[in-house]
Amino acid sequence: MNLKEISILRLINQQIVGSNFKNPKDIVTWMGAMQAQDFNMAKWAVGIRLNNSTDKLIQSAIDKGEILRTHLLRPTWHFVSSEDIYWILQLTSQQIKNSMKSRDKILGLTDTIYKKSNTTIEKTLYGGKHLSRESLITELVKAGMAVDDNRASHLLMRAELDGIICSGKSKANKQTYALLSERVLKTKTLKRDEALAELAQRYFTSHCPATLQDFVWWSGLSVSDSKQALEMIKSKFVSETIDNQTYWFKHSFSFPKFEKDLIYFLPAFDEFIISYKNRSASLPYQNHIKTVSNNGIFRPIIVKNGQVIGIWKRIIKNDKVMLQTEYFNLPGSKVQNKVLQSFTSFAQFVNKEVKIIEGIDLNS
């Protein structure tokens, strides 16, 4: 196996190629969790892994509470299935809280303050209320709490990590928070060892081929916990060492035949790139710095046969979605035409007509 084959297998196992899934919740469950830092792009990340999906379909699953958006890995925003949120939070939340202690100390955020904040938020949302970030911050201020210098973000994240709140229904195209206990009944619990094994099983099944270091990065777990998790499930996988890296993948796999020069428009922060510590299988270093900014912003990417060949940007205006592209190396007209044809899938997802405009400045 070589790096290009690794990249193609990841496309397949991540359900970007040949998905048979029919609803958003099943995709998110398969993936374990999906980074959702950019909300609209995250909906496309789910949508591209479903056949004939729409933004409306993904949003409906969010509004119904079938998939939820919260902080539970690394930490950053992730989509997670309603059936998985409790046991994953129980497994990962303390690690995240520990990683934030130094910043909490600088901001003067103590356990007493977090307890008061959680109580205020819980009282405010009780009874099925779904409120915006701004509304919750207003209530925190009324309760005499400081919300400046990014304290508000810490207070809200802590409420998520403590299992108090999660994403609510969208209102007037704005995201909201709601009480997790009112959105999802707590039915599935796992012992810590079981949860470690389950998270590793999900990751290595849906993201393979992948390394232990990839799992450590994706999960945010300690190296020792990650090693324990892999040890418990590795009998279900096989490994191969390539360029001094040990990759784990399923016992049986094959490279299905698919159309040559298959093009995909993947969103910002997509799992295909961000979920691996080492991204060289799809993205050589010289192009990595064009794809990921110095401050860690992952741009939307154009993928051809598993390789990132450029970045893209969409601008939605009225009934049109405008496409900007920037290639690392300008492909031939045949590939460019396929790129434009492929973009229609995104246009259909957002229910807009396509308009092509000038390229992107990679340095912007």
Secondary structure, DSSP 8 states (H G I E B T S, - for coil): --HHHHHHHHHHHTTSSS----SHHHHHHHHS-EE-SSHHHHHHHHHTTSTT--HHHHHHHHHTTSEEEEEEETTEEEEEETTTHHHHHHHHHHHHHHHTHHHHHHHT--HHHHHHHHHHHHHHHTTT--B-HHHHHHHHHHTT---TTTHHHHHHHHHHHTTSEEE---BTTB--EEEHHHHS-------HHHHHHHHHHHHHHHH-SB-HHHHHHHH---HHHHHHHHHHHGGGEEEEEETTEEEEEESS-------TT-EEEE-TT-HHHHT-S--TTTS-HHHHHHHB-TT--B--EEEETTEEEEEEEEEEETTEEEEEEEESS---HHHHHHHHHHHHHHHHHTT-EEEE-----TT-
